[in-house]
């Protein structure tokens, strides 16, 4: 299950970078590469959101490992 953690973390980092670019430069990296409202852009946003929700379980797992 460790690969799921790394995949979710990678997607969350991509989402954070995208939001940082939007906030600082008003530049949407996902829309730039995949189109404004394409199905692939929406898929990426969905995967980033699901990754964020999955990473919420990290708090419980960190506490359990200590």
C-alpha positions as CSV (number, residue, x, y, z in Angstrom):
1,X,0.0,0.0,0.0
2,X,3.0,2.3,0.2
3,X,2.8,3.0,-3.6
4,X,-0.7,4.5,-3.0
5,X,0.8,6.8,-0.4
6,X,3.5,8.0,-2.8
7,X,1.0,8.4,-5.7
8,X,-1.4,10.4,-3.5
9,X,1.4,12.5,-2.2
10,X,2.7,13.2,-5.7
11,X,-0.8,14.2,-6.9
12,X,-1.3,16.4,-3.8
13,X,2.0,18.2,-4.5
14,X,1.0,18.7,-8.1
15,X,-2.3,20.2,-6.8
16,X,-0.4,22.5,-4.4
17,X,1.9,23.7,-7.1
18,X,-1.1,24.4,-9.4
19,X,-2.8,26.4,-6.7
20,X,0.3,28.3,-6.0
21,X,0.7,29.2,-9.6
22,X,-2.9,30.3,-9.8
23,X,-2.6,32.4,-6.6
24,X,0.7,34.1,-7.5
25,X,0.6,34.4,-11.3
26,X,-3.0,33.6,-12.2
27,X,-1.7,30.7,-14.3
28,X,-3.5,27.4,-14.3
29,X,-0.9,24.7,-15.2
30,X,-3.5,21.9,-15.7
31,X,-5.6,24.0,-18.1
32,X,-2.4,25.1,-19.9
33,X,-1.4,21.5,-20.7
34,X,-4.8,19.8,-21.1
35,X,-7.4,22.5,-22.0
36,X,-9.8,24.6,-20.1
37,X,-12.7,22.2,-19.4
38,X,-11.5,19.0,-21.0
39,X,-12.4,15.6,-19.6
40,X,-8.7,15.0,-18.8
41,X,-8.4,18.2,-16.8
42,X,-11.4,17.3,-14.8
43,X,-9.9,13.8,-14.3
44,X,-6.7,15.3,-12.9
45,X,-8.7,17.6,-10.6
46,X,-10.7,14.6,-9.4
47,X,-7.6,12.6,-8.7
48,X,-5.9,15.4,-6.9
49,X,-9.1,15.9,-4.7
50,X,-9.3,12.2,-4.0
51,X,-5.6,12.1,-3.1
52,X,-6.2,14.9,-0.6
53,X,-9.0,13.0,1.0
54,X,-6.9,9.9,1.1
55,X,-4.0,11.7,2.7
56,X,-6.3,12.7,5.6
57,X,-5.8,9.1,6.8
58,X,-2.2,9.9,7.1
59,X,-2.8,11.7,10.3
60,X,-4.2,8.5,11.9
61,X,-1.4,6.4,10.6
62,X,1.3,8.8,11.8
63,X,-0.2,8.8,15.3
64,X,-0.4,5.0,15.3
65,X,3.3,4.6,14.2
66,X,4.7,6.7,17.1
